[in-house]
């Protein structure tokens, strides 16, 4: 479903699930410095059937940038998703299928367009073991995108040089108009 693709993409990035007492239900939480994207994502999840517990909130931790966050209601189905993603640490589920929707959300959260001699994309995957990252790279390569795992001192990243970067951006599509201003720099 589209909801699962969005949630998978966000969980590849900065989204997380929290399990409730007794493990019977869980909720999704998300936070970012990009308030426009956070509000858009919250409304998108609600439209797909995952309501929030309250409203999107903003706060400024001491000495840090303004943060925007939200949490969804608790659902038993999200407890199953929690067990799918956390074993016990966060892992890429074996059954995850990288789609343009999930890859879009992963890129928005953890990707960047770099400019050296020519443009290239780096997507952080540092919280995942290399075998998980290799499966993601393999799925991108199955789409004809020449992605490669790069070993970074902080953990693995997924890198795509110029032609692969543009093929990836074509595959995931442009950002929606509601968030284009927040993320135009990722689509140069």
C-alpha angles and dihedrals in degrees: 000000000000090000091058092047092051092045092047091051092049091047090052084059132027101325120104141185125227120202119221127231111294092017094260098122140013139192136214120237130188135178136176144155088243102087096180092056093045092053091046092049092048092052091045092053091047091051088052092053105269107114125198125244090230136332133315106274135202129210137164115222112212110283094000139100123273109280127206121200147162141184129210127225118272116265133179089227090061090057087062089049090049091055089046092056105031118058086173093301123040110282134170104259115246090233096050112129113200107223131173088263097050092041090050091055093044091050094048091052103039109008134094138183109232126197120209117133088330133002120278137169128236121189117191115232096160097134092059130078116251094252089059090049091048089056090052091048089049091053091051090049089051085061091054093258112135097223123164135192113241121199108228123182089247094046140288127326132188112236130193123185124217103290093037091047092055091044089052093050090049090050096051095038130218123312116267113264091249092065103024093103092054094051108025089115089066091057101046 
